[in-house]
Amino acid sequence: MALLIALITCFVIILATSQPCQTPDDFVAATSSGHIMIGGLFAIHEKLLSSEDFPRPPGIQKCVGFEISVFLQTLAMIHSIEMINNSTLLSGVKLGYEIYDTCTEVTVAIAAALKFLSKFNGCREITEFKCNYSSYTPRVKAVIGAGYSEISMAVSRILNLQLMPQVSYESTAEILSDKIRFPSFLRTVPSDFYQTKAMAHLIQKSGWNWIGIITTDDDYGRQALNTFVVQTVANNVCIAFKEVLPAFISDDTIEIRINQTLEKIIAEAHVNVIVVFLREFHVFNLFSKAIERNINKVWIASDNWSTATKITTIPNVERIGKIVGFTFRKGNISSFQSFLQNLQMFPSDHNKPLNEYAMLLSACAHVKDSDLSQCFSNHSQKTLFYKANENIERNFSMKNDFLWDYNEPGLVHSVQLAVFALGYALRDLCRARDCQNPNAFQPWEQIRSKCSKECSPGQMKKTTRSQHICCYECVNCPENHYSNQTDMDHCLLCNNKTHWAPVKSTTCFEKEVEYLNWNDFLAILLLALSLLGIMFVLAIGIIFTRNLNTPVVKSSGGLMVCYVILLCHFLNFTSTGFFIGEPQDFTCKTRQTLFGVSFTLCISCILTKSLKILLAFSFDPNLQNFLRGLYKPIPIIFTCTGVQVVICTLWLIFAAPAVEEDVSLPRVIILECEEGSVLAFGTMLGYIAILAFICFIFAFKGRKLPENYNEAKFITFGMLIYFIAWITFIPVYATTFGKHLPAVEIIVILISNYGILCCTFFPKCYVILCKQDTNTKSAFLKTIYTYSSHSADSLAMSHVSLDSTHSSNTMTRPSSGGKPAARQKSRDLQTQALEHTFKENATSASKTWSRKRNLSI
């Protein structure tokens, strides 16, 4: 007997467990079979039907309050799955879906999540307890949703058990970015961190600093509030009040809290800007009551309700004030619009929301489009079922425009991105697997799969022509940009003033500071040339000192003038050293001033020599008288040099050269001397050029001198070298940049300095060292006498010719002196000029003019 009872009990248990699974009809919203099942969570109804029984029996209650906008999001998911099935993205593999209505309740969403985790093809729809779910095959492979952050958090906690991918299209709570707590959560919208930052920036730029905040009492509202407060503090914005409303519309205190919030807004009369982090139904009730109380403010809308069409249906909503909203990125949803146009052709089997929409249209067929939303809310579920039985045929082709008007493009696009992100992930998995087999892969494997390969540091994502932001190309960061994380949307810009980065860089590098360094090859070469010039100056000084009383030295203006000129050359060569090495304020100010003053002094001394030469060999008495009055060596030198000293002094006072960093080059910082004033710099060089040109004119006039007295000719050559060097310098200096810019000026200084030094002193040194027989007083006077006789003969011939012409014209009698008289007059003039020359260079100032004249003759 006992054995019989045991057998009967086992039979009953086996029979019970072999019965087909039964799913509550009111729980699954829409379903379609496929090789790979995708779950969906949408708040198609705004709340559960309240129960008068307390405590109410456990179970899933009926949902009421049909939400058209969320219904459209559900259709967007279905449409996207159909698009994938009709494409070649998953060739031979069909996607199916199970969509559940959360009724804006966490409890209902958790029940749906448990359904998702139940074993595939299991008779009892329960989740098996395992220590390792790596080989566990659940009912669905991934989940799209939910919309509200509070629901997404609860669902994600459960889905984390099997690391099932959850892709949300609307949840923006910042906490969901925490991969420690939500490792399998993904989303196609940015977190609230960026939204609150944008809001705070808008408020700060608009000049508002006294605002109010209204938010919900859930994780989404509290997180948004805390983040926004931090952002407002950073932007110097003060918060007058913070009002918190119950998160769910089923809360009995929600009406009381809304009234209290409105009273607070009225009390804070100076607050004209209010930031609203609420759900759509909160805002609908809040604004409806605010309009009754004539409240007019500036409302800053969060992405939860900024594009909600339902808000626009509130009567007299324009009286609420101005609404500034933030929303999600929009995409191309033209194909979805076509889907809605042909919605009546879509099969309604296993699609309760679509059937309910058809019944609502039938029930509200007599209502205008503008009142349809309110009509939908007024009809109860029971009434709908009754009327639906009377008219089963769906006829909503005339209401397509109404449905499209309730479309929120940003959210629809976000749903499409979520579905296609899963589609591309499945494509990668199914390339090497038979995905028609439900056991081909496990849900957690999709987390590693992406539409595109991961962009490594040093690269950034570049969106392809596809509208899906999950599909992109990896491109290298350009020069002076870097990325230090994987899958960065854009490369970060280096501080171009101090840092640089090569192509595909993961960090910025400090720019190298460059200048014309002492160990640079070009600097060493220029320094060697400067030192060689200084050695020439010292050698010439020694030679002239040891041959002080020779005619060549005396004819050069004497040892004092030669020493001054040599000192100027020495300073010019020395000034080149200030152009090399790390620029300092002192070296920047010294180098141009030292060169300008010393070179001016040199040209001034040469100018007096040129003037003296022209005076000594000019045979025109009128010109001689003019030059004799002009020839004042010391005043000329002091005046010419003094003008340059004044120019440089004014330059240093009002616009002194200073150290400057040139950051225009991509990889280096050029440390250079900025001249302070281009006008002052040009004036200094221009003044030297004017003196050199005058000197050139005087020397050119006296270029035809005795062979041993040919200084004017070489001065002319020296000035020509100077002009060629500095005329070339101007375009080269203007077009050269970088650390070698100072070398350009050094080269020009060396060329002009060497040119004048060589042309002024080298011929004399050659005579002193190599032609000593011509460097005697007798040989020197003989040369001058021969030159004077030749010049006198030429002048006499000219005078005879002039006298003959004059005699012919005036019919007067010529002088009996004739040619000898003219020659004697010419020689007298030449002798006087030579006496003047020797008088300037005589070692004894006590010798008289007559003695000099006799000695010369």
Secondary structure, 3 states (H helix, E strand, C coil): CHHHHHHHHHHHHHHHHCCCCCCCCCCEEEEECCCEEEEEEECCEEEECCCCCCCCCCCCCCEEEECHHHHHHHHHHHHHHHHHHCCCCCCCCCEEEEEEECCCCHHHHHHHHHHHHCECCCCCCCCCCCCCCCCCCECCCEEECCCCHHHHHHHHHHHCCCCCCEEECCCCCHHHHCCCCCCCEEECCCCHHHHHHHHHHHHHHCCCCEEEEEEECCHHHHHHHHHHHHHHHHCCCEEEEEEEECCCCCCCCHHHHHHHHHHHHHHCCCCCEEEEECCHHHHHHHHHHHHHCCCCEEEEECCCCCCCHHHHCCCCHHHHEEEEECCCCCCCCHHHHHHHHCHHHCCCCCEHHHHHHHHHHHHCCCCCHHHHHHHHHHCCHHHHHHHHHHCCCCCCHHHHHHHHHCCCHHHHHHHHHHHHHHHHHHHHHHCCCCCCCCCCCCHHHHHHCCCCCCCCCCEEEEECCCCCCCCEEEEECCCCEECCCCCCCCCEECCCCCEECCCCECCCEECEEECCCCCCHHHHHHHHHHHHHHHHHHHHHHHHHHCCCCHHHHHCCHHHHHHHHHHHHHHHHHHHHHHCCCCCHHHHHHHHHHHHHHHHHHHHHHHHHHHHHHHHCCCCHHHHHHHHHHCCHHHHHHHHHHHHHHHHHHHHHHCCCEEEEECCCCCEEEEEEECCCHHHHHHHHHHHHHHHHHHHHHHHHCCCCCCCCCHHHHHHHHHHHHHHHHHHHHHHHHHCCCCCHHHHHHHHHHHHHHHHHHHHHHHHHHHHHHCHHHCCHHHHHHHHHHHHHHHHHHHHHHHHHHHHHHHHHHCCCCCCCHHHHHHHHHHHHHHHHHHHHHHHHCCCCCCCHHHHHHHHC
